[in-house]
Amino acid sequence: MTENKSQVIKNDPWFGSYASRAEGMRASEIRALFAVASRPEVVSLAGGMPYLDYLPFDELSELVAKMLREQGTKAWQYGSAQGDPHLRERILDIIRLEHITDAQADDVVITNGSQSGLDLITRIMCNPGDVIIAEDPNYVGALGVFRSFQTEVVNAHMDADGLIPQSFEEAIKTSIAQGKHVKFLYTVPNFHNPAGVTMSVERRPQILEIARKYHVLVVEDNPYGLLSFEDKTYPALRSYDADNVVYLSSFSKIIAPGMRVAWMIAPPGIRQKLVLGNESAILCPPNMSQMTISTYLDNFDWKQQIKEYRGMYKSRCDAMDDALHTYMPYCQWNKPRGGFYMWVKIPDGLDAKAMLPRAVTARVAYVSGTAFYDNGQGADHMRLSFCYPTEDEIREGIRRLSTVVDDELSTAQLFGTTSIEKH
Ligand SMILES: Cc1ncc(COP(=O)(O)O)c(C=O)c1O
């Protein structure tokens, strides 16, 4: 027995008892970073926490207290596994902004955050070894779910216009040729986490056509869609196709993640399974959170609130883009049209994962691109979040980061391991 293994057994007497599906479970690189990144002296460009200070907390607290008095025990009681009917009605107003006009409240299933929705859809669709096609790079939380169900993730590539249809079709064909069962495409079409890019409107019907051709379900994960920096909202994939798309969105980024309230819209057969899945995992989503969200939606101008968020996140994105141009012009990135993230390619010869401890010592944190792959790729990228720090903090964070990247680049130039000329 290796020393490592015996050490694990010593620390965990249940080491030999876990189901094989637990083997792939491990702490994400992002979680491991949280402890250091949240020290006050560190500018964190790492996490994806929304900035909540704009919420009307005082008025909201009073209204929630009133709601709790008026609703009696309802908020404290078990509820429906599908979710509160009033909230499901209110969600129809939100999805209309993304051109989904044909859904009914009965098509909506409330989940404990979209994270739980991703778990449910994978649980009901996938056997071990089934293929999920996912964008490359991929949302780290989805990767964790897919791993825990022992699925195989096959990458399809993106460019500045999001998922490339030919690459999607190629991934399906290759998997089928290998005798594999392709269960769904997992896509984040708007303001991708971590890549920052958005699927062009032209590509959306093309992707759906390919999915239909091979009878592959499309799982559209869209927590950022309303946080566009332009004066427009992109049509959801679900708005083109009610039969082949499972749509997920969440209140986490537009109101508050602490409520853990999100929703899915699915065709009837899948929706029934999702409700049963919700029942077996959690019995029902919490009434208290759902009614708090409804109180907010019923009493505040939530569209105006989202507009303010868009303005704020846009200014922060602009500040990051400017600072990158000033301090790290030798990096490459696409400026996002919305959302929270910038996906930055560092000069060749540099390693974002190896560089991270030096960055934290320089009091700035980011997420290494390796977190968004299952195969060790991604060391040539950093994910930088502009959602939480202020504009000044972002500028200072990028300045600090540039001192680390500059040093690394000088060393790489000295040893001839990069082709990049600095400044
Ligand atoms: C693409 C994507 N999907 C899902 C989630 C999870 O969201 P929720 O807070 O609703 O569980 C996140 C959170 O960062 C995300 O970025």
The ligand as an SDF file (V2000), in Angstrom:
LIG
                    3D

 16 16  0  0  0  0  0  0  0  0999 V2000
  -23.1760   28.8510  -15.6800 C   0  0  0  0  0  0  0  0  0  0  0  0
  -23.7030   28.6700  -14.2870 C   0  0  0  0  0  0  0  0  0  0  0  0
  -24.6610   27.7700  -14.0560 N   0  0  0  0  0  0  0  0  0  0  0  0
  -25.1640   27.5710  -12.8360 C   0  0  0  0  0  0  0  0  0  0  0  0
  -24.6970   28.2850  -11.7530 C   0  0  0  0  0  0  0  0  0  0  0  0
  -25.2790   27.9970  -10.3890 C   0  0  0  0  0  0  0  0  0  0  0  0
  -26.2110   28.9660  -10.0500 O   0  0  0  0  0  0  0  0  0  0  0  0
  -27.1550   28.8470   -8.7900 P   0  0  0  0  0  0  0  0  0  0  0  0
  -26.6680   29.8330   -7.7890 O   0  0  0  0  0  0  0  0  0  0  0  0
  -28.5200   29.1600   -9.3020 O   0  0  0  0  0  0  0  0  0  0  0  0
  -27.0710   27.4410   -8.2700 O   0  0  0  0  0  0  0  0  0  0  0  0
  -23.6810   29.2300  -11.9300 C   0  0  0  0  0  0  0  0  0  0  0  0
  -23.1180   29.9640  -10.7840 C   0  0  0  0  0  0  0  0  0  0  0  0
  -22.1230   30.6080  -10.8380 O   0  0  0  0  0  0  0  0  0  0  0  0
  -23.1830   29.4340  -13.2440 C   0  0  0  0  0  0  0  0  0  0  0  0
  -22.2080   30.3260  -13.4950 O   0  0  0  0  0  0  0  0  0  0  0  0
  1  2  1  0
  2  3  1  0
  2 15  2  0
  3  4  2  0
  4  5  1  0
  5  6  1  0
  5 12  2  0
  6  7  1  0
  7  8  1  0
  8  9  2  0
  8 10  1  0
  8 11  1  0
 12 13  1  0
 12 15  1  0
 13 14  2  0
 15 16  1  0
M  END
$$$$
